[in-house]
Amino acid sequence: MSASSHQPEVEDGIEVVPLTAAFCNVASALHAEGFEDQDCWSADEMIALLDVPGAFGFLAFAPGNEAENRLDIPLGFIQMQAVLDEAEINTIVVAKEARKRGVARKLLSATFDRLRETGVGRVLLEVADDNAPAIALYRDCGFAEIGRRKRYYRRKSGREVDALVMERDLGACVLGWGD
């Protein structure tokens, strides 16, 4: 993996760089791992999503070490779309072995910073109501539930799961979040 001209953020051994077409194969593999019980996006589908006006994303990875012959390790990504003063997170995925290490928070922080720069004040997302760890993270990051979509997700097993619709006001100060 190589970063674009954007200078990567480095904290706790995690770098965050813009998600580009060059990283969509990696992002597609992460998506398949993170949503193994659902249909996942191919690299081509991700590239098409990034081509939509207002769409962007970030990729988080642990940098390798050339001297130790260690490659970069992809940790997660976020993909979203902004329209006027509102944005929606289309997906956020963290590799199983990287969960609970702050990867999602770093991705969200980079996203919120970019959205504020472009005048976006509200972020929306949908999350399966059976995904307790993600719901807890979103609440901790200042999102609040504003609705529910019945039987929105269909698992490969055929089971249908409701989606919680959550929002966050980017102008609001959230204690403990520090963004």
C-alpha positions, -999 to +999 in steps of 0.1 A: +000+000+000+012+035-007-004+067+005-015+094-019-002+129-018-022+134+014+000+132+045-013+102+066-023+107+102-003+085+125-015+077+160-008+046+180+006+028+150-025+034+129-023+056+097-054+070+080-053+078+043-079+087+017-097+057+002-089+057-035-096+032-063-061+018-057-072+005-023-107-008-033-095-044-036-083-042+000-115-025+011-136-051-006-117-079+012-123-061+045-160-056+037-164-094+030-147-102+063-167-077+083-201-086+068-196-123+061-233-130+067-244-104+041-238-096+004-206-076+002-193-050-022-168-058-049-139-036-057-156-024-088-188-015-068-166+004-043-149+023-071-183+032-086-195+044-052-164+066-048-172+081-083-205+095-070-204+132-064-197+140-027-185+104-020-152+097-002-137+074+023-107+066+044-085+035+049-068+027+082-037+005+082-008-004+104+024+006+086+048-022+077+085-021+083+108-026+053+138-035+075+118-063+091+102-073+058+067-065+072+040-054+049+013-028+057-017-043+074-051-031+064-073-024+095-105-009+083-122+016+061-151+040+059-170+050+028-197+078+027-214+104+007-221+141+015-249+161-001-252+198+007-250+200+046-257+164+053-237+131+050-244+094+053-220+067+062-225+040+037-203+015+054-176+013+081-156-019+086-128-029+110-109-061+106-117-087+133-082-087+147-081-049+149-114-044+167-114-025+200-080-008+191-095+026+182-095+020+144-132+030+140-128+061+162-098+072+140-118+066+109-148+086+123-126+114+135-109+118+101-144+117+085-159+143+109-129+166+103-133+164+065-171+169+067-167+200+089-142+215+064-169+211+037-197+226+058-216+194+066-234+196+099-253+163+102-242+127+097-265+098+094-259+060+094-278+028+096-267-001+117-282-036+123-301-036+156-283-069+165-248-053+162-244-042+198-207-033+196-212-009+167-243+006+183-223+012+216-195+028+196-218+051+177-236+062+208-202+068+225-192+089+195-223+111+198-248+094+175-285+091+187-312+069+174-338+087+153-357+059+136-359+022+127-363+005+094-381-028+099-365-059+083-340-037+064-311-062+064-314-097+050-288-122+062-276-149+040-295-173+062-327-155+052-332-139+086-343-103+084-329-077+109-341-042+116-318-012+110-315+016+135-312+050+119-288+072+139-276+108+135-249+130+149-248+168+148-212+178+140-216+211+157-225+195+190-197+190+216-198+154+229-181+148+262-154+121+262-152+121+224-127+149+220-131+156+183 
